[in-house]
Amino acid sequence: MMNQISIMVNFEKIYKRVALQIIKRCHGAIKITKHGKVVEVYDLKRHIWSDGLAGLIIKEECRLADLKEWEFANVRSYVIQELLAKSKE
């Protein structure tokens, strides 16, 4: 039982680390609604604002971290949590 709990904690740390990498890659230039829906994102590698680019950036960073496709949604939720927490500060 304790082994399963530590594995879950490790996944949460990985998801949070990847989420912070995504925010860093965009320099925090991610526009979201107050309910947590990603509206637009600015990608410095491509030098464009786009509403459809958020998913692509999340996929690229998740693949670089060797995450599976079913884990991408978890990372996206951590990105949203981090941005909402920063907006409250």
C-alpha positions, -999 to +999 in steps of 0.1 A: +000+000+000+028+025+009+046+016-023+016+026-044+012+059-025+049+068-032+045+060-069+015+083-071+035+111-054+064+106-078+040+109-108+025+141-093+061+155-090+068+147-126+035+162-138+042+194-118+078+196-131+066+192-167+039+218-162+065+243-148+086+236-179+057+244-202+050+277-183+088+285-185+088+278-222+060+302-228+075+327-202+041+326-185+024+340-216-006+317-214-041+333-214-067+313-195-103+320-184-110+322-147-126+287-150-093+273-162-098+269-200-067+277-220-075+305-245-042+314-261-005+307-257+027+323-269+054+300-281+089+316-282+102+288-304+077+297-331+072+334-321+034+333-325+003+336-304-022+308-310-053+293-296-046+258-308-009+258-299-013+250-262-021+214-268+009+210-292+033+226-266+019+203-239+024+173-261+059+182-271+070+188-235+053+156-223+071+136-250+104+151-240+097+139-205+088+104-218+052+106-206+025+085-222-004+101-241-029+093-214-008+114-190-010+146-210-043+156-194-028+154-160+000+177-170-025+202-185-044+203-152-012+211-134-004+239-159-039+254-152-035+250-114-001+268-115-015+297-136-046+301-115-024+301-083-001+328-099-031+350-109-044+350-073-011+362-059 
